[in-house]
């Protein structure tokens, strides 16, 4: 993996730019009204990044997307009306120098 961006860097990159991001999973939402789209929020020490996983991406990375507490994602930024989402095309498990404390996300279905 190349360098990952922090929350403030993600927000400065701009619409359409590719980026990698690593954060702690705060929540996963897969509403029935969203036609198979999964929404997630990841947090790093500087802020939150909202993710969108289309059905095809969810199906490909379901195990990682459902079970990781610390998640790495790659994708393209979508910025509209001052709101930025990372449209995910890849989910991966970050490698760490030190072990992290296990935590749980708040998942809503």
SULPE-V359510 format. One record per pair of residues at least 4 apart in sequence whose C-alpha atoms are under 8 Angstrom apart, sorted by the first residue. I is the first residue (numbers start at 0). J is the second residue. If there is no record, write none. Layout:
I&J ; I&J
This chain:
1&19 ; 2&19 ; 3&18 ; 3&19 ; 3&20 ; 3&21 ; 4&8 ; 4&9 ; 4&18 ; 4&19 ; 4&20 ; 4&21 ; 5&9 ; 5&20 ; 5&21 ; 5&43 ; 5&45 ; 6&10 ; 6&43 ; 6&45 ; 6&46 ; 6&47 ; 6&48 ; 7&11 ; 7&45 ; 7&46 ; 8&12 ; 9&13 ; 9&18 ; 10&83 ; 12&16 ; 13&76 ; 13&77 ; 13&78 ; 14&75 ; 14&76 ; 14&77 ; 14&78 ; 14&79 ; 14&83 ; 15&75 ; 15&76 ; 15&77 ; 15&78 ; 16&75 ; 16&76 ; 17&73 ; 17&74 ; 17&75 ; 17&76 ; 18&73 ; 18&74 ; 18&75 ; 18&76 ; 19&71 ; 19&72 ; 19&73 ; 19&74 ; 20&71 ; 20&72 ; 20&73 ; 21&41 ; 21&43 ; 21&69 ; 21&70 ; 21&71 ; 21&72 ; 21&93 ; 22&41 ; 22&42 ; 22&43 ; 22&69 ; 22&70 ; 22&71 ; 23&41 ; 23&42 ; 23&43 ; 23&68 ; 23&69 ; 23&70 ; 24&39 ; 24&40 ; 24&41 ; 24&42 ; 24&67 ; 24&68 ; 24&69 ; 24&70 ; 24&104 ; 25&39 ; 25&40 ; 25&41 ; 25&42 ; 25&104 ; 25&105 ; 26&39 ; 26&40 ; 26&41 ; 26&104 ; 26&105 ; 26&106 ; 26&107 ; 27&37 ; 27&38 ; 27&39 ; 27&40 ; 27&104 ; 27&105 ; 27&106 ; 27&107 ; 28&37 ; 28&38 ; 28&39 ; 28&106 ; 28&107 ; 28&108 ; 29&33 ; 29&35 ; 29&36 ; 29&37 ; 29&38 ; 29&107 ; 29&108 ; 30&34 ; 30&35 ; 30&36 ; 30&37 ; 30&108 ; 31&35 ; 31&108 ; 33&37 ; 35&53 ; 35&54 ; 36&51 ; 36&52 ; 36&53 ; 36&54 ; 37&51 ; 37&52 ; 37&53 ; 37&54 ; 37&57 ; 38&49 ; 38&50 ; 38&51 ; 38&52 ; 39&49 ; 39&50 ; 39&51 ; 39&52 ; 40&47 ; 40&48 ; 40&49 ; 40&50 ; 41&47 ; 41&48 ; 41&49 ; 41&50 ; 41&70 ; 42&46 ; 42&47 ; 42&48 ; 43&47 ; 48&83 ; 48&84 ; 48&85 ; 49&83 ; 49&84 ; 49&85 ; 50&84 ; 50&85 ; 50&86 ; 50&87 ; 51&84 ; 51&85 ; 51&86 ; 51&87 ; 52&56 ; 52&57 ; 52&86 ; 52&87 ; 52&88 ; 53&57 ; 53&86 ; 53&87 ; 54&58 ; 55&59 ; 56&60 ; 56&61 ; 56&87 ; 56&88 ; 56&89 ; 57&61 ; 57&64 ; 60&64 ; 60&89 ; 60&90 ; 61&65 ; 62&66 ; 63&67 ; 63&90 ; 63&91 ; 63&92 ; 64&70 ; 64&90 ; 67&92 ; 68&101 ; 68&102 ; 68&103 ; 68&104 ; 69&92 ; 69&93 ; 70&90 ; 70&91 ; 70&92 ; 70&93 ; 71&90 ; 71&91 ; 71&92 ; 71&93 ; 72&87 ; 72&88 ; 72&89 ; 72&90 ; 72&91 ; 73&87 ; 73&88 ; 73&89 ; 73&90 ; 74&85 ; 74&86 ; 74&87 ; 74&88 ; 74&89 ; 75&85 ; 75&86 ; 75&87 ; 75&88 ; 76&83 ; 76&84 ; 76&85 ; 76&86 ; 77&83 ; 77&84 ; 77&85 ; 77&86 ; 78&82 ; 78&83 ; 78&84 ; 79&83
